[in-house]
């Protein structure tokens, strides 16, 4: 059914005049057209000021409004007062629909001042109403999508303008990075594979506690869905790789496999420690070279008193597993030399121990008072405490030889006189 726009507008004018004069709308007022009737009925519903319906030969049909234009000026417009503003609803001549805007630039345009929004969901006005809100914050210049229950704090998905960053739960803040998520303490980002138990997650517990999770979840406690799990973990000033092997489900015990103490750079493998630049709890197997700046191998050995680097030491005959400074020449109890910085050191450091080198090259205190030291000379314990001197050979059956069990090593540097340090290639024999 299609009625003349002139007839329809004439009916609206009559109704408006009647209402403005305080008169009641006559039930079922009717304007008859050639193709049907337009009925303006104010008595059908007590809450309705005007009830508009169409009828053709007793059958209700469509109401068609034709503006006769295909531009924004030829629009169907609804206001909430007798003025032209504010405008509630507009259908432009091009078919665009606008809510609270006189210029609907898209097929559906909604504007509510600084924040434009569309709500989809319950609308009873109750405290438990739930909505899906689509909007644009003009002041902060971002679009948002959020599922919200009345009375709760919304945490929207922010879409920065022009295809920029994505923010999750930022509450008005600007995203930092391509994806920026904010949530309560212990919040996680998770990546799952459909039908599989594996998960990849990231968690921020507080300012000094963040983790990248592999098959591991945190919800007030640690849980894994796999028989093993791991996490890269930064807690205060330590960065570590922690792991777990055992039954799936809640777990309370996991261990550190690798860690770095951030202030010092000290690393440990197998257990948390920052005792040295690298601490390994367990075995080391190398298929290549192990390189060190220094050239000697030493051990931590219990010692009698504090011994300075370069001191020649002998076995203490009155104590088990202990060394002391040498005090006589050609001592067969010679055990090595105290090293300042061994290339490799064995044993465990503790008070009352010295780093005693037994092989490699090391600086040795040498006494050249009686005999000058030349490169290649064999050295033995000297008469002065803790020193070495040049070995003098003896004749045995007409053969010149050095006394067995007394040799420390070979001098690699000369010393013409007095006492000083000489680089020595250790070779105890």
TANOR-V504285 format. One record per residue. RES is the residue in one letter. SS is DSSP state (2 for helix, 1 for strand, 0 for the rest). PSI is psi as a letter, one per 40 degrees, with the letter a starting at -180 (999 if undefined). NEAR is the number of other ideal C-beta (glycine too) atoms within 8 Angstrom. Layout:
RES_SS_PSI_NEAR, RES_SS_PSI_NEAR
//
This chain:
X_0_h_9, X_0_h_5, X_0_i_12, X_0_h_6, X_2_d_10, X_2_d_6, X_2_d_11, X_2_d_12, X_2_d_8, X_2_d_9, X_2_d_12, X_2_d_8, X_2_d_8, X_2_d_9, X_2_d_12, X_2_d_8, X_2_d_8, X_2_d_10, X_2_d_11, X_2_d_6, X_0_e_6, X_0_e_4, X_0_i_6, X_0_i_5, X_0_h_14, X_0_h_5, X_0_h_8, X_0_f_7, X_1_i_12, X_1_h_8, X_1_h_11, X_1_h_4, X_0_i_10, X_0_d_2, X_0_e_7, X_0_a_11, X_1_i_10, X_1_h_15, X_1_h_12, X_1_h_13, X_0_h_12, X_0_e_11, X_0_e_7, X_0_d_7, X_0_h_5, X_0_d_3, X_0_e_3, X_0_h_8, X_0_d_5, X_0_h_9, X_0_h_11, X_1_h_9, X_1_i_9, X_1_i_14, X_1_h_11, X_1_h_11, X_0_f_5, X_0_e_4, X_1_h_6, X_1_h_6, X_0_a_8, X_0_i_5, X_0_h_7, X_0_h_7, X_0_h_7, X_0_h_6, X_0_d_9, X_0_e_5, X_0_i_7, X_0_f_5, X_0_i_8, X_0_d_10, X_0_d_6, X_0_f_10, X_0_i_10, X_1_h_7, X_1_i_9, X_1_h_8, X_1_i_11, X_0_e_5, X_0_a_5, X_0_e_3, X_0_i_5, X_0_e_4, X_0_i_5, X_0_i_7, X_1_h_12, X_1_d_8, X_1_i_9, X_1_h_13, X_1_h_10, X_0_i_13, X_0_e_11, X_0_e_7, X_0_e_7, X_0_i_12, X_1_h_12, X_1_h_16, X_1_h_9, X_0_f_9, X_0_h_11, X_0_e_7, X_0_g_7, X_0_h_12, X_0_e_5, X_0_i_6, X_0_d_5, X_1_h_9, X_1_h_12, X_1_h_11, X_0_h_9, X_0_f_8, X_0_b_5, X_0_d_6, X_1_h_10, X_1_h_9, X_1_i_10, X_1_h_9, X_1_h_8, X_1_h_7, X_1_a_8, X_0_i_8, X_0_f_7, X_0_e_5, X_0_e_4, X_0_i_7, X_0_e_5, X_0_e_7, X_0_h_12, X_1_h_9, X_1_i_13, X_1_h_9, X_1_h_15, X_1_h_9, X_1_i_10, X_1_h_9, X_1_h_12, X_0_d_9, X_0_d_6, X_0_e_7, X_0_f_7, X_1_i_12, X_1_i_10, X_1_i_13, X_1_h_9, X_1_i_10, X_1_h_6, X_1_i_9, X_1_h_8, X_0_h_10, X_0_e_4, X_0_i_6, X_0_h_4, X_0_i_8, X_0_g_10, X_0_i_11, X_1_h_9, X_1_h_13, X_1_h_9, X_1_i_13, X_2_i_8, X_2_f_4, X_2_f_4, X_0_b_6, X_0_i_12, X_1_h_11, X_1_h_15, X_1_h_12, X_0_f_9, X_0_e_13, X_0_f_9, X_0_e_5, X_0_i_7, X_0_h_9, X_0_i_14, X_0_h_5, X_0_i_6, X_0_d_5, X_1_h_8, X_1_h_11, X_1_h_9, X_0_h_11, X_0_a_7, X_0_i_4, X_0_h_5, X_0_e_9, X_1_i_10, X_1_i_10, X_1_h_8, X_1_i_8, X_1_h_7, X_1_i_7, X_0_h_6, X_0_h_4, X_0_e_3, X_0_i_6, X_0_e_7, X_0_i_8, X_1_i_13, X_1_h_8, X_1_i_12, X_1_h_9, X_1_h_12, X_1_h_7, X_1_d_9, X_1_a_6, X_0_d_3, X_0_f_6, X_1_g_10, X_1_i_9, X_1_i_12, X_1_h_10, X_1_h_15, X_1_h_9, X_0_f_12, X_0_h_14, X_1_i_12, X_1_h_13, X_0_g_6, X_0_e_4, X_0_i_7, X_1_h_11, X_1_i_11, X_1_i_14, X_0_e_8, X_0_i_9, X_0_e_7, X_1_i_10, X_1_i_13, X_1_i_11, X_1_i_12, X_1_h_9, X_1_h_11, X_1_h_10, X_1_h_7, X_0_b_5, X_0_f_5, X_1_h_11, X_1_h_8, X_1_i_14, X_1_h_11, X_1_i_11, X_1_i_11, X_1_h_14, X_1_h_5, X_0_a_6, X_0_i_4, X_0_i_7, X_1_a_6, X_1_h_6, X_1_i_11, X_0_e_5, X_0_h_5, X_0_i_8, X_1_i_8, X_1_h_10, X_1_d_9, X_1_h_9, X_1_i_12, X_1_h_10, X_1_h_11, X_0_d_8, X_0_d_5, X_0_d_6, X_0_e_8, X_0_h_13, X_1_i_11, X_1_i_16, X_1_h_11, X_0_d_7, X_0_i_9, X_0_h_8, X_0_i_10, X_0_f_9, X_0_d_6, X_0_i_7, X_0_d_5, X_1_h_8, X_1_h_12, X_1_h_8, X_0_g_8, X_0_a_6, X_0_i_3, X_0_h_5, X_0_h_4, X_0_h_6, X_0_e_3, X_0_a_4, X_0_i_4, X_0_h_6, X_0_h_3, X_0_i_7, X_0_d_3, X_0_i_8, X_0_e_7, X_1_i_14, X_1_h_12, X_1_i_14, X_1_i_10, X_1_h_12, X_1_h_13, X_1_h_8, X_1_i_14, X_0_h_8, X_0_i_6, X_0_h_4, X_0_h_12, X_0_i_7, X_0_i_7, X_0_e_12, X_0_h_12, X_1_h_16, X_1_i_17, X_1_i_14, X_1_h_7, X_0_h_9, X_0_e_5, X_0_e_3, X_0_i_8, X_0_h_3, X_0_f_5, X_0_i_11, X_1_i_15, X_1_i_11, X_1_h_12, X_0_i_15, X_0_e_7, X_0_i_7, X_0_i_8, X_0_f_9, X_0_h_12, X_0_e_8, X_0_e_7, X_1_h_16, X_1_e_11, X_1_a_13, X_1_i_14, X_1_h_14, X_0_h_14, X_0_d_7, X_0_g_5, X_0_i_11, X_0_d_10, X_1_h_9, X_1_h_10, X_1_i_7, X_0_a_8, X_0_h_4, X_0_i_5, X_0_i_6, X_0_i_3, X_0_e_5, X_1_i_11, X_1_i_10, X_1_h_13, X_1_h_15, X_1_h_15, X_1_e_10, X_1_i_8, X_1_a_10, X_1_h_9, X_1_i_13, X_1_h_9, X_1_h_15, X_1_h_12, X_1_h_17, X_1_h_12, X_0_f_15, X_0_d_6, X_0_d_5, X_0_h_7, X_0_i_9, X_1_h_14, X_0_i_7, X_0_h_7, X_0_e_5, X_0_i_10, X_1_h_10, X_1_i_16, X_1_i_17, X_1_i_15, X_0_i_12, X_0_d_7, X_0_i_7, X_0_h_6, X_0_e_13, X_0_i_14, X_1_i_13, X_1_i_15, X_1_h_12, X_0_h_13, X_0_h_5, X_0_i_7, X_1_i_8, X_1_h_8, X_1_h_6, X_0_f_4, X_0_e_4, X_1_h_6, X_1_h_5, X_1_i_8, X_0_i_10, X_0_h_11, X_0_i_7, X_0_e_7, X_0_e_12, X_1_h_15, X_1_d_14, X_1_a_12, X_1_h_10, X_1_h_18, X_0_e_9, X_0_i_8, X_0_i_9, X_1_h_12, X_0_d_7, X_0_i_6, X_0_a_7, X_1_h_9, X_1_a_8, X_1_h_8, X_1_h_13, X_1_h_11, X_1_h_17, X_1_h_9, X_1_h_15, X_1_g_9, X_0_h_11, X_0_999_5
//
